[in-house]
Amino acid sequence: MRPAPISAVVAAAAAAALVSVPLAAPATAAPVAACTASTGPYQRQLEKYLGRPVDGVQSEADCEAVRAFQVKQKLPRTDGYADLATYRYMLAVQAADDPNAAGHCPARTYRVTCVDMDRQLLWVQTGKRIDFRPVPIRTGRDAQETRPGWHSIYWRDKDHVSSLYDDAPMPYSQFFDGGQALHGHPGDLFDGGGSAGCVNLTVGDAASLWDLLGLDDAVYVWGVKPGTGS
């Protein structure tokens, strides 16, 4: 037996109900807060790198450009303020394609970890090939400078703690000269001071470097940390 046909009146009512259902409004992104950070200590350097007028005075457009850079690089600070950390990362990005353009780090047939104290950058190269792209570092302060010249990694300790500085954590330590090591620094790498002679990296960068290097790998250090007197 066939089902009873729906009456024309019922069908019309159903169609009208469908037509009357309101469509959901498209979602809109939350408005981005105005960029209001003040002039930072590395304002001119960031302005020049980002193609902004170089006047050393923060404008809203400058702030937006710096903030976009900070967001792209996934920096902890993303308010458009041109601080030391943003500047150091700018140097790393600027040097990424050819960190040894000036030729300060000797090119060898074997792997060399290059520690540039002038720019506070570290990278690893074999000949002209870059095995580890440049990253920001922190080297020694006055009277505790990182020792320049050729060194080699003689001891590695993944979970090292300092026996000299109140059991300070030194993750992914790779010692290259006396008590000086390449290692991760869990605190603020860009606090404006210096290490006690070690080459500090972010913990993430130190972990990546640990996976790449090994005993007897060469380390070459040169230059002068900005703000030190030697």
C-alpha angles and dihedrals in degrees: 000000000000119000115254112267118249110251120248090241094056092046092051092050092051092050092050091051091053092050092050096055105110118233117239113255114248114262115256125208117247111260115260112243116249114266106246106157114140128239111297130213091253096044097125094047092051092044091054094047093047094047095248125141105279106231102124092238122112117239128179090256091050089050092051091050093049091045092051089052092049092050093047092051091045093235120174090240116061104162099102096254112144099227132159095269092053090048093050091051089047089057090050093051091044091053097041099103097044113006092167096052090126091051096231094135111067114241112228136172088247130062117282127188106216118209111192107191092180093064096021092236135135129198138156125233140177107201104313094334116105109222096175120025119233117280132180117265140177120227133188128310128229112306089012100061123163105255114248126222137051120337138158133216108259103166136022128195118176096196100032123160123194118259090194104045110050096284091299110183115252104180119193093012117187109182117211107163128018106308094340117113145167104246147147120268113209093196132063108316090192103050091127095248129092140245125260088259102299124114105247122205132174109274091248093053091045090053092051091047090050090057091052104043134061143181116309093019112147123250122192120193127187143153134040128285110243111255096027123109102226 
